Amino acid sequence: MSRQRLKSDLPTKICPVCGRPFTWRKKWEKCWDEVKYCSERCRRRRSNDT
């Protein structure tokens, strides 16, 4: 069996909309480099000029 990682060991990013840190998720495994926002709500609230 593989050993589970601690949440503190996972990579994090800062959301440009709300300014909060968010942690890597399994569903972002293949596209982590493209992930910019912590949630769908922040993605919808992003400014139109970016």
N, C-alpha and C positions, 0 to 999 in steps of 0.2 A: 504493500500500500504506500502511496505517496503521502508525504507530510504536508499538512495544510500550512499556508503562509499566514502570518499574523497580519491583521489589517494595517498595522503601523508600518509594515514592510512593503506595502503596495505603493506604486507611484501616485502622485497627486498633481493636480493643476489648480489654478485659480480661475474662477469664472469671471469673464470681463464685464458681465452685466450686474451681478449681485456682489462680486468681490469675495465670495466664500470659496474655500478650498473644497475640491471634490476628489474622490478616490476612484481609481481604476475599477472597472466592472468587467465581469466575464463577457457580457454582450459586446463590449468595446474591444475585445481581444485583437481583432484583425484591423481595426480602424482607430486605434488609440491616438495616433499622430494627427488625425483629422478632427478629433473631438475637441470642441471649444467651449461648450456650454454645459452647465451642471444638470440642466433639466430642459424639458420641452417648453416649460413656461419662460425660462430665460432665453431660449432660442427664439421664441415668438416676440419677446420684448426687446430684442437687440435693436440698435439704432439702424436706420435704413442706409446710412452712409458707409457702413463697413461691409 
